[in-house]
Amino acid sequence: MAAEALIQFDNVSHVYGRGTQQEWDALLEVNVTIRRGEFVAVLGHNGSGKSTLAKHANALLLPSKGTVLVDGMDTRDDKKVWDIRQRVGMVFQNPDNQLVATTVEEDVAFGPENMGVPTAEMQDRVAEALEVVGMTPFRLHSPHQLSGGQKQRVAIAGMIAMRPKCIVLDEPTAMLDPVGRAEVMSTVRRLNRDEGITIVHITHFMDEAIFADRVMVMEDGRIPLQGTPSEVFSQVEALYKLHLDVPQVTALAHRINAHGYSVPSNTLTVDELVNALCQ
């Protein structure tokens, strides 16, 4: 039985600069459903519409045409915006833009405090959120003295403390080194797997999409390609035509096949490739 829809895009278009010389269609008649507990990776080159799609998920942007429903609530309903943003949290590319306090603990408490959560419950939420992202030992540190990956984990903890049903991450690893990227992705996968939080992960790193339940590829404001990671990344030539790369292992399998060998085109990991070659 399919999980219930959490975020529903119905025929959604979005136009920037309507009526000006800079008018630009960022989304064009998008129809997509994100289900509870799902991990969705969104891929696409710069300007494909990824971030615009993300900002519609918690009413930071409103559709020029069509409807976005979050947990059954229309994002155009001014009376529902607060409820929508409690259900769908956003984590952006630069963690420094989301850190507001002098200690990690205070920073994570900022959201619940503004929601009016009672002090005792807020302290419990902060402790739980820091534990989930593995930042409890740093609770009294200054956020600005942390590494990039640690800062992003604190930003994610701030979202968790607000108890959202979904977290939308807009290229959260783009400014991080490989160690920081690995820290953040481990945290995101654990939130989805262990906490049941719906994840919408926007990225241009193909290897970060391997572990998603579903991959959506955006191009010119549309979603021309979506499916499981195996289904999407097996279409190597189609992705190249969309100016996208594929995971390194998949690209290698594609080259091996081009030389007359038989390796499954949906190979995603090193272990899968090794097993295929050994056979």
N, C-alpha and C positions, 0 to 999 in steps of 0.2 A: 504494500500500500504506500503510495507516494506521500511524502511529508506535505504538510499544509503550507500554502504560500505565505511568505512573510512580506516580501516586497514585490509589487506587481506594476510593470510598465505597460500601459495600454495605448498603443499608437502614439508614442511620445515623440514630439519634435521640440527642438529648442533653437531659437534664433538669437544670436548676439547682434546688437547694434541695429535692431529693426528700424527700417525707414531711413537709414543713413548710408553713406557710400561704403562703409565698412561692414554692411550687413553680411552675416555669415551663418549658415546652417550647421550647427554643431551636432545636433541629433536629428535624424530623419526617420520618423514613423517606427520607432523602436518598440518591439513587443517582446518582453522577456519576464520570466518569473524566477524569483530567488526564494527557495524554500527553507523552512526552519531547519537549522542544523547543517545546512549545506556549506561547503567550502568552494567558492567560485573564484577562479582567477580570470582577470580581464587583461587581455594583451592588445597591443596596437602601437603604432609609431606615434610620435608627437603630433598633435592636432587631429587624431583619429576620433576623439570624443570621449575618451576614457574618464577624464576628470569631470567633464560635464555630466556624464552618466552618474558618477559617484555623488556629486553634489545634489542630484535630484533625489537621492535615496533618503536624505534627512531634511529636505526642504530648504537647503541652502540656495538652491535654484528651483524655480517653478517652471512647469512646461509651458511653452508657447502654444502648444497644441497637444491634446491627449490628456491622460490621467496617470498619476502615480499614487498607488495605494500602499501605505505602510501599516501592516497589521489591521487592514480594513479601513484605515483613515486616509482621507484625501489630503495630500500635501498642500492643496490650495485653501484648505479650511484654516483660517487664522487661529481659530480657537483650539486647534489640534496640534499646532506646531510644537508646543512645549512637550506634549505627550510623544510626538513622533521623534523628537530629538533625545528623549529618554530611552527610546527603544533602539535607535540607530545612532551609534557614536562614530565619530570620524577621527582618524589619525593621519596626519599629513606628512609630507616629505621631510620637512625640516623640524626636528623635535624642539629646537630652541624656541620656535614660535609658539609652542604649547606649554612651556615651563614658566610658571608665574611666581613660585614661592622660593623661600631661602633654604628650605630643606626638602628632601625627597618626600618625607612623610606629609608635610604641609601641602606639597604640590598635589599628591594623590587625593588629599582630603578636600581640595578646592571645589571639585564638582559636587560631591555629596553635600558639602556645607551650603553651597548655593541652592541646592534642591531642598534645603530645610530638613535634612536627615538628622534625627536626634544624636547628641554627642556620643553616647555609648555605642549606638549602632554604627555611626560613622567610623569610630575607632576600630570596630570589628571589620568593617568593610575595607578600610585601609590596610589592616594587617593581612587580611585574606588576599587582597589584590597584589600586595608586595610579595607574598609567599608564592602566588601563582606565577609571577614573572621572574622569580628568583632574585629579587632585589631587597629582601629583608635586611641583610647585613649593611646595606647602604642607606637605611631609612633616615639617619640623622646627617647624612652628607649633603652638601650643596649640589643641586642638580647640574649646575654649570661646570662642576669639576669632574663630571663623569665622562666616560667615552661616548662616542656617538651611539653605539649599540645599546649601552646602558641608558642613555637619555631616552631613546625610543621605547625601551621597555618601561621606563617610568611613565611616559606618555600613554602607553597602552594600559598600565596599571590604573592611571587616572580614569580611563574609560571603563575598565572593569569595575571600579568602585561605584560607578553610577548604575551598575547592573543592567547594561543594555542587552537586548536580544540579538543584536547584530553589531559587528564592528566593521566599518569600511576603512580600508587602509589604502591611501592614495600614494603609491610609490614610496612606502616607508623606508626602504633600504637604499634608495637612489644615492644618498649622500654618505653611505657607510662603507667601510672597508670589508673584506671577506669575513673577518671574525665577527664584526658587528652584524652583518647580514645573517650569518648563521645563528647568532643569538636571537635575533628578532624572529626569524622564520621558525626556529624551534619553539619559541613562545607562542606564535600564532597557531601553529599546528596543534600544540597542547591545548590551547583555549578551545579550539574546535572539537578535538577528540575527547577531552576529559570534561570540559565545562559545557559542551553542547552549544557554544555561541556560534551563530551564523557568521561566516567570514566572507567578505568581498574584498579580494586582494588585487589591486591594480599594480602591475609591474611591467618592466621591460626586460627583466631577467627570466629567460625561458625556463631555467632549471628550478625557479621558485614555483612554477605552475605545475610541475610534475605531480605534486602530491595533492592537488585539488581534486574535488569530485567532478568538477566541470570546468572547462576552459571556454571563454568567449573571446573571439577575436573581433576587434573593431576596425573599421575602415570608413573614412568619410561619413561619420555619424551613423553608420549602420553596423549590424552584426552579421557579416556574411558567412561566418564559420563558428560553430560551437559543438561541443561534445565532450566526451571523456578525454583526458590527456592523450591516451593512446590513439583515439580516433582523430583528434586534431593534429597531433604531431606526426602521424603517419602520412599526412598530406604535405610532404616536404616542399614540392614544387609550388603548390598553391600558397604556402606561407611565404616562400621566396618572392612570389609575384606580389604579395601584399607588403613587401619590404620588411619582412620579419625573419628572424633567425629561428633555429630549432635547437633543442638541447644538444650539447656536444656529442653525446653518445648516439643520439638519433641521426645526427649529421654523418657520423662515422659509419653507422650501419647503412645509410643511404649510399655512401661512397663505395663501401664493400660490395653492395648489391650491383652497383654500376660496373664493377669489374667482374661480374659473372657469378658471384657467390650468392648463396641464399640465406639471408638473415631477415627475420621479421621486420617489416617496415615500422612497426609500432614499438620498437625497442627504445626504452627510456633510461634505463639505469645501467651502470657498469656490470652489475651482477647478471642482468638479463642478457647483455651482449656476450659476456664470458660463457654463459650457459649455451647460447646459440652457436657460438664458435666451436665449443667443445663437442657439440653434437654433429 
